[in-house]
Amino acid sequence: MNTSSNIKLTIAFNDPDLEPEEQDEQVQRLMTELKQIDEVYAVGRVLDPNPPEGNKALGGFLVGLLMAEVNAANAKKLMGFLGDRLGGKPIELAVEANGKKLTVKADSREELEAAIKAAQDFISG
């Protein structure tokens, strides 16, 4: 597998109305769904690079964040899946491809669709 052409997505659930536990539940649900998609190579939590001393509550993961990795050919399919699942939820999506990074924020389904289009254009360009 050629990992240099893989696309890394970091999804942050940043709804200010949700408690950290609720954000974490959203991450867990989406992770479970992404693990069932054959085209997704890897999906997991984002480790906290600076965990608070003595923190054992969430095992050193950043709350509300998950990372997925997919090859470039399947990125569009994954983007469509995310649009269906995350429309209407405030999120931040970071896309890393070809050594470049794009970060977009969305608070509505329309903004998410525009963000996904920007991410798809970024991946193809």
C-alpha positions in Angstrom: 0.0 0.0 0.0 1.4 3.4 -1.0 0.7 5.5 2.1 2.1 8.7 0.5 -1.0 9.1 -1.6 -3.3 8.5 1.3 -5.6 11.3 2.5 -5.7 12.0 6.3 -8.8 13.6 7.7 -9.2 15.0 11.1 -12.7 15.7 12.2 -13.4 17.8 15.3 -16.9 18.0 16.8 -17.0 21.5 18.2 -20.6 22.1 19.1 -20.4 24.6 22.0 -23.8 23.2 23.3 -22.4 19.7 23.9 -20.6 18.5 27.0 -17.2 16.8 26.4 -18.9 13.4 27.1 -21.5 14.1 24.3 -18.8 15.1 21.9 -17.0 11.9 22.7 -20.2 9.9 22.1 -20.4 11.5 18.6 -16.8 10.5 18.0 -17.4 6.9 19.1 -20.5 6.6 16.9 -18.7 8.0 13.8 -15.6 5.8 14.5 -17.8 2.7 14.6 -19.4 3.6 11.3 -16.1 4.5 9.6 -14.6 1.1 10.7 -17.3 -0.6 8.7 -16.2 1.1 5.4 -13.8 -1.0 3.5 -12.1 2.0 1.8 -11.0 3.5 5.1 -7.6 2.2 6.0 -7.4 3.6 9.5 -9.6 5.3 12.0 -8.9 6.3 15.5 -8.8 8.8 18.3 -6.3 11.7 18.3 -3.8 11.5 21.1 -3.3 14.5 23.3 0.3 15.6 22.8 0.2 17.4 26.2 -2.1 15.4 28.5 -2.8 17.0 31.9 -0.7 15.4 34.7 -2.5 12.5 36.2 -5.2 12.4 33.5 -6.7 9.0 33.2 -10.3 9.9 32.4 -10.1 9.7 28.6 -6.8 7.9 28.3 -4.9 10.9 26.9 -7.2 11.5 23.8 -8.4 14.9 22.7 -12.1 15.1 23.2 -14.3 15.4 20.2 -11.5 14.5 17.7 -11.0 11.6 15.4 -8.7 10.8 12.5 -9.4 8.7 9.4 -7.1 7.7 6.6 -8.3 6.8 3.1 -6.6 6.5 -0.3 -7.1 9.3 -2.8 -9.3 7.2 -5.1 -11.8 6.7 -2.2 -11.7 10.1 -0.6 -14.7 11.4 -2.6 -16.8 8.4 -1.4 -15.8 9.1 2.2 -16.6 12.8 1.8 -20.1 11.9 0.7 -20.5 9.6 3.7 -19.4 12.4 6.0 -21.8 14.8 4.4 -24.7 12.4 5.0 -23.7 11.8 8.6 -22.5 15.2 9.8 -24.8 17.6 8.0 -26.1 20.2 10.5 -23.4 19.4 13.2 -20.8 22.1 13.9 -17.5 20.5 12.9 -14.0 21.3 11.8 -12.5 19.2 9.1 -8.7 19.1 8.4 -7.6 17.4 5.2 -3.9 16.5 4.7 -2.9 15.4 1.2 0.4 15.6 -0.8 2.2 17.3 2.0 -0.4 20.1 2.2 -3.1 20.8 4.7 -6.6 22.4 4.5 -8.8 23.2 7.4 -12.5 24.1 7.0 -15.2 24.8 9.5 -18.9 24.1 9.0 -21.9 24.9 11.2 -24.7 23.9 8.9 -25.4 21.3 6.2 -24.8 24.0 3.5 -21.5 25.0 5.0 -20.5 21.3 5.3 -21.3 20.7 1.6 -19.2 23.7 0.7 -16.4 22.5 3.0 -16.5 19.0 1.5 -16.4 20.5 -2.0 -13.4 22.6 -1.0 -11.7 19.5 0.5 -12.5 17.4 -2.7 -11.0 20.2 -4.9 -8.0 20.4 -2.6 -7.5 16.6 -2.8 -7.7 16.6 -6.6 -5.6 19.7 -7.1 
